[in-house]
Amino acid sequence: MCKDDTTHDQSPGTASTDCTERGVTRRRVLQGASAAGVAGLAGCLSSSGGGDDAPEPVTLGESATCDVCGMVIPNHPGPTAEIFYADEQPSGHDNPARFDSTWEAFQYDFEHDDWDREAFYVTDYSAVDYEIRTDGGQKLISTHPTAEAFADAEDVTFVVGSDVVGAMGRDLVAFGDEADAEAFADEHGGKLASFGDVTPTMIASLGM
């Protein structure tokens, strides 16, 4: 049975494919592994604020479009993200800013570094039963744009540039459990990074 039957993953430029076809659940449940704290966030990005006053994540609905590329988010595979900014209307709409890839979210945030970021959420693939399917020679990872699937971007470990792609190609796939990230990278390639490791140069290397 499809593990995410509320969404319809779709590779860029192709019709959507039933996720029961060529799909395989890949999430590892690793015993005895604890999540490593993501510390030393002295990189290019400022703190997202966090704390009890930070806005809670929201579900990106059926018609939600990416604020960078304009694609309908639930209709495409891969990591999603959302960012809340204080006293701003990203792309002319109410918060949060919405993205169908993690790298586009970082790109947008770098371009708006003069805005006060309140919260930055990314898909946590440790928190969902994700699937990887092959379509057109590409390995595509399922999308999970629901509120409960999001985690604070400062609290995850990213796998950057693996052979598993999302809506916009190579991406940063986030895991709340560092052991899950290590297992994913061992199987699919890529390197591990924390929030503070992400730079404009890294993001530019992933862009289409």
N, C-alpha and C positions, 0 to 999 in steps of 0.2 A: 504494500500500500504506500502511496505517496506520503512522505512525512510532512509535506507542506502543501496541502491541497487547497489552501486559500490563495495561493499565488500562482502565477504562470510564468515560469522562467523562459527567457527567450534570448537567444544569442543575437548580437547586433546584426541587423539587416535580414533576419530570418523570421519565419513564422514561429509561434510558440510551439513547444514540443511537450507532450504529456510526460511528466517527470517519472512515470513508471517505466518509460522506455529508456533503456541504457543507463538508468539511475542506480546508484549504489551508495548506501549510507557509509560515511567514512569517519564519523566522529569517534575518537578513542575515549574510553573511560579508563583512566589510568589509576591504579590503586596506589595509595601511599604518597601521591604527589600533591604538594601544596602549592598554591599560587605564590609566585615570588612578587614582592612589592616592587612597583615601578618607582624608583627613587631617582634623585639627582636630576630633576627636570630643568636643567639650566641651559636647554637648547634654545632654538630660535623662537619657540612659541611661548607666549606668556601664559600664566596660569588661567585656567578656565573658570576660576572663581570657586566652584564647588561649594561645599558646606550645606547646611540645612536649608539655606535660602535659594539654592539653585533650582531652576525649573525642572520638573520631572519629564522624562522622555514621553513622547506621544507616538501613536501609530500613524504611519504614513499611508493614507487611504488610497482607494482605487484610482483616483484621479490626480494624485500628488505627482508633480513633475520636478525634475532636477533643476536646481537654480543655476547650473552651469551649462548643461547640454540640452535641457528641455524635454528629455525622454520621460515617459510615464514610469515611475519607479517600480511599482509592483509587477510590471510586465516584463521585466528583464532580470537576468541572473546577477548574483554577486553581492558583495557587501554594500550596505546602505549606511547613511550617516545623517545626523541633524545637528545644527548648531543654533543656540539661542544667544541673541545679542541684546543688551540692555538699550531700551529707547530707540530701537532701529526697526525698520521694515525691510528685511532682506528681499531684494528683487521686487519690492513694492507690495509684499504681502506680510501678514502677521507672522511672528515667530512660530516655529523655528525655520531657519534656512534648511533646505532639503536637498539630498544628493543621492544619486544612484551608484556612486563609487566613493570609496574612502579617499582616494587621491584627489578627486575633485573637491571634496570637502576641505582638505588641507590647502589646496590651491586657492579656494575662495577665502579661507581664513587668512592666508598670507597676504592676499590682495586687500583685505579689510583689517589690517593690523592696527588701525586707529580706532576701531570699534571696541566696545567693552564686551568681551565674550563672557557669558554667564555659565554656559554649559556646552560641552562637546560630546556627543554620543555616537558610538559606532556599533555595528552588529558584533555581538560577542558569540563567536562560533563554539565556545565552550558551553554556552547556555541553550543551544538548540540541537536538534537532530538534523544536521545538515546532510545534503546529498551532493555528490559529484557525478555528473553525467558527461558523456562524450557526444559532441555534435559538430559535424564538419571538421573533424580532426582536432577540435579544441576541448579541453576539460573545463567544464563550467560548474561553478559552485552555486548552490541554491541561494535565493534571497529570502530574508526574514525581516520585513520592515514593520514589525509590531513593537509596541512599547516594551514588552517584557524581554525582547531579544536585544535591547540596547544596553550598553555599559559605558561608563565614563571612559573617554579615550585616554585619560591619564592612568587608568587602572588595568590596562590590557597589555599584552605583548603582541606586536605585529609580526607577521611573516610577510616580507617585502619581496615582490618580484618572483613568486613561484610560477610553476607551469600551469597553475589553475587560475582561470581568468573570470572576470565579471562582466558587467555591462559595457565597460569601457576598456576592456583588455586587462593587462597586468594591474595588480592592485595591492593594497595593504590589507591582509586578512587578519582580523583581530581575535585573540583568545584571552579570556579572563584567567585561564590556567596556563601558566608558562609551559608546563609539561605537554599540554595539548599542542601548543605552538611548536615546540621542539619536534614532536612526533610528525606534525604536518610538514614541517620543513625537511625532515629526514626523508619523507616519502615523495614530496613534490618540489623540493628545492626552495630557494629563497633564503634570505637572511633574517635574523631576528632583530627587532628594533623596539625601543620604548618610545613613548610620546615625545620625549625630549630629544630623541635621535633624529626625528623627522625634520628635514631641511628643504628649502626650495629646490636645491639641486637634486635631491632624492625624488621629489615629486615630479620635476621636469623629466627625469629619466623614465618615468612610468607613463607619461602622457602619450596619447596617440599621435 
